[in-house]
Amino acid sequence: MNTSLTQRFIVCALDGDGNFATKEAKACSVACALYELASDGFVKVARDDDKVRCEAQLPVSQRDLLPLYDYVEQHRVVDADKLLEHMLGEEFSPFMASLCDPLREAGLLVTDKSETTFVPSPDARKEIVDHIVRALDGDEPMKRDDAALLAFIDGAGLADDVFGREERRNVKELLKDQKWDSFKFATTPEGKDTFVSAWNDVEKVYAPIVREYVAEH
């Protein structure tokens, strides 16, 4: 199954009971979806005032993000903080179902269809984490979504839960000093530029929206 960035984040963010470990993790699920829509050109998030607007019609292939896209389309222009508040409130169950039902059908979630909670398969999470580690180690090309996923995992406070001991030490070293050149993915300009561009985009635009929401709720 080809999983979206937001679906991969959710597999990493949900625990064995189907809960988000932190408020930041839950808020990041919506912020990640917003980032994905903006990165793919379907919405635009204005950097000066955090206004969100539709830019292009959402294709059927990305219908897992339809609840969020529909809300923006219906309002034409919406504040990012209001968008998070709505999607994390009355719209959160449809939002999660849209993302998680395909994952459950593909076996990446282990709960029955009759259940409203979503529990990730350990193998599914391991595959996602292993891919991030391989990209950081330069064993696979560093893609924009890999960097964004790591940024959202870190922003949600999930690094300790997601990565193993050795991986945690390497990731913490990377994120603490942000000395990108010391890591293997940065041995090519393309790898470094891709990582830094996506990381900065998440940190400058989406992380502040999450922090503001969490502070107010």
C-alpha positions as CSV (number, residue, x, y, z in Angstrom):
1,M,0.0,0.0,0.0
2,N,1.2,3.5,-0.8
3,T,0.7,5.4,2.4
4,S,0.5,9.2,2.6
5,L,2.8,11.3,4.8
6,T,0.0,11.8,7.3
7,Q,-0.9,8.2,7.4
8,R,2.8,7.3,8.2
9,F,2.8,9.9,10.9
10,I,-0.3,8.4,12.5
11,V,1.1,4.9,12.5
12,C,4.1,6.3,14.4
13,A,2.1,8.5,16.7
14,L,-0.6,6.1,18.0
15,D,0.2,3.8,20.9
16,G,-0.9,0.2,21.6
17,D,-4.2,1.5,22.9
18,G,-4.9,3.6,19.8
19,N,-4.2,6.9,21.7
20,F,-1.9,9.8,20.9
21,A,0.8,10.0,23.5
22,T,0.8,13.8,23.7
23,K,-1.4,16.7,22.9
24,E,1.2,17.8,20.5
25,A,1.0,14.4,18.7
26,K,-2.7,14.7,18.2
27,A,-2.4,18.3,16.9
28,C,0.5,17.3,14.7
29,S,-1.8,14.8,12.9
30,V,-3.8,17.7,11.5
31,A,-0.8,20.0,11.0
32,C,0.9,17.2,9.1
33,A,-2.2,16.8,6.8
34,L,-2.2,20.5,6.2
35,Y,1.5,20.4,5.4
36,E,0.9,17.5,3.0
37,L,-1.9,19.3,1.2
38,A,0.2,22.5,0.9
39,S,3.4,20.6,-0.2
40,D,1.4,18.9,-2.9
41,G,-0.1,22.2,-4.1
42,F,-3.7,21.7,-3.2
43,V,-3.8,24.4,-0.5
44,K,-1.7,27.4,0.3
45,V,-0.7,28.5,3.8
46,A,0.2,32.2,3.8
47,R,3.4,32.6,5.8
48,D,2.5,36.2,6.9
49,D,-0.9,35.5,8.5
50,D,-1.4,31.7,8.4
51,K,-4.5,32.0,6.2
52,V,-5.3,28.8,4.3
53,R,-6.8,28.8,0.8
54,C,-7.5,26.1,-1.8
55,E,-5.2,26.1,-4.8
56,A,-6.2,23.0,-6.8
57,Q,-8.8,20.3,-6.8
58,L,-8.0,17.3,-4.6
59,P,-7.6,14.1,-6.6
60,V,-9.3,10.8,-5.7
61,S,-5.8,9.4,-5.0
62,Q,-5.6,11.6,-1.9
63,R,-9.1,11.3,-0.6
64,D,-7.8,10.3,2.8
65,L,-7.2,14.1,3.3
66,L,-10.7,15.0,2.0
67,P,-12.2,16.1,5.4
68,L,-9.6,18.7,5.9
69,Y,-9.6,19.8,2.3
70,D,-13.4,20.1,2.3
71,Y,-13.4,22.4,5.3
72,V,-11.0,24.8,3.6
73,E,-12.9,24.6,0.3
74,Q,-16.2,25.4,2.0
75,H,-14.8,28.4,3.8
76,R,-12.6,29.6,0.9
77,V,-10.2,31.3,3.4
78,V,-9.7,30.0,6.9
79,D,-7.2,30.8,9.7
80,A,-4.9,27.8,10.4
81,D,-5.6,27.9,14.1
82,K,-9.3,27.8,13.5
83,L,-8.8,24.9,11.1
84,L,-6.9,22.9,13.7
85,E,-9.5,23.7,16.4
86,H,-12.3,22.5,14.1
87,M,-10.5,19.4,12.8
88,L,-9.4,18.4,16.4
89,G,-12.9,18.9,17.7
90,E,-16.2,17.7,16.1
91,E,-14.5,16.7,12.8
92,F,-11.7,14.6,14.4
93,S,-13.5,11.2,14.1
94,P,-14.3,11.6,10.4
95,F,-10.7,12.9,9.8
96,M,-9.2,9.8,11.5
97,A,-11.6,7.4,9.8
98,S,-10.7,8.8,6.4
99,L,-7.0,8.3,7.1
100,C,-7.1,5.0,9.1
101,D,-9.8,2.9,7.4
102,P,-7.5,2.3,4.4
103,L,-4.7,1.5,6.7
104,R,-6.8,-1.0,8.5
105,E,-8.0,-2.6,5.2
106,A,-4.3,-3.0,4.3
107,G,-3.4,-4.6,7.6
108,L,-1.3,-1.8,8.9
109,L,-3.7,-1.4,11.8
110,V,-4.7,-4.4,13.8
111,T,-8.2,-3.4,15.1
112,D,-11.4,-4.8,13.8
113,K,-13.7,-2.8,11.5
114,S,-16.3,-2.6,14.3
115,E,-13.9,-0.7,16.6
116,T,-13.5,3.0,16.5
117,T,-10.0,3.0,17.9
118,F,-7.0,2.5,15.7
119,V,-3.9,0.5,16.8
120,P,-0.9,0.3,14.5
121,S,0.7,-3.0,13.5
122,P,4.3,-3.1,15.1
123,D,5.6,-4.3,11.7
124,A,4.0,-1.3,9.9
125,R,5.7,1.1,12.4
126,K,9.0,-0.6,12.1
127,E,9.0,-0.4,8.3
128,I,8.3,3.3,8.5
129,V,11.0,4.0,11.1
130,D,13.6,1.8,9.3
131,H,13.0,3.8,6.1
132,I,13.7,7.1,8.0
133,V,16.9,5.6,9.5
134,R,18.1,4.4,6.1
135,A,17.5,7.8,4.6
136,L,19.4,9.5,7.5
137,D,22.2,7.0,7.0
138,G,22.4,7.7,3.3
139,D,21.4,4.2,2.4
140,E,18.3,5.5,0.5
141,P,17.7,8.9,-1.1
142,M,16.5,11.6,1.4
143,K,13.0,12.6,0.3
144,R,11.1,15.7,1.4
145,D,8.4,13.6,3.1
146,D,11.1,11.7,5.1
147,A,12.4,15.0,6.5
148,A,8.9,16.3,7.2
149,L,7.9,13.1,9.0
150,L,11.0,13.3,11.2
151,A,10.2,17.0,12.0
152,F,6.6,16.2,13.0
153,I,7.8,13.2,15.1
154,D,10.2,15.4,16.9
155,G,7.7,18.3,17.3
156,A,5.2,15.9,18.7
157,G,7.7,14.7,21.4
158,L,7.6,11.1,20.0
159,A,11.3,10.5,19.2
160,D,11.9,8.4,22.3
161,D,8.8,6.2,21.6
162,V,9.5,5.8,17.9
163,F,13.2,5.1,17.7
164,G,15.4,2.5,19.3
165,R,18.2,3.4,21.7
166,E,21.0,3.7,19.1
167,E,18.7,5.4,16.7
168,R,17.5,7.9,19.4
169,R,21.1,8.9,20.2
170,N,21.8,9.6,16.5
171,V,18.6,11.4,15.9
172,K,18.9,13.5,19.1
173,E,22.4,14.5,18.0
174,L,21.2,15.5,14.6
175,L,18.3,17.5,16.0
176,K,20.1,19.1,18.9
177,D,23.0,20.7,17.0
178,Q,21.4,20.7,13.5
179,K,24.9,20.1,12.1
180,W,23.4,18.5,9.0
181,D,26.8,18.2,7.2
182,S,27.9,15.5,9.7
183,F,25.2,13.1,8.5
184,K,25.4,10.8,5.6
185,F,22.3,12.1,3.9
186,A,24.1,15.4,3.5
187,T,27.0,14.0,1.4
188,T,25.1,15.2,-1.7
189,P,23.8,18.8,-2.1
190,E,20.4,17.3,-3.1
191,G,20.1,15.3,0.1
192,K,21.0,18.2,2.3
193,D,18.9,20.7,0.5
194,T,15.8,18.5,0.5
195,F,16.1,17.8,4.2
196,V,16.8,21.4,5.3
197,S,14.0,22.8,3.1
198,A,11.4,20.5,4.4
199,W,12.6,20.7,8.0
200,N,12.6,24.5,8.0
201,D,9.1,24.6,6.4
202,V,7.7,22.5,9.2
203,E,9.5,24.4,11.9
204,K,8.7,27.9,10.6
205,V,5.1,27.4,9.5
206,Y,3.5,24.4,11.1
207,A,5.2,23.9,14.4
208,P,4.1,27.4,15.7
209,I,0.5,26.6,14.8
210,V,0.7,23.4,16.8
211,R,2.3,25.1,19.8
212,E,-0.3,27.9,19.8
213,Y,-3.1,25.3,19.7
214,V,-1.7,23.2,22.5
215,A,-1.0,26.3,24.7
216,E,-4.7,27.4,24.3
217,H,-6.2,23.9,24.9
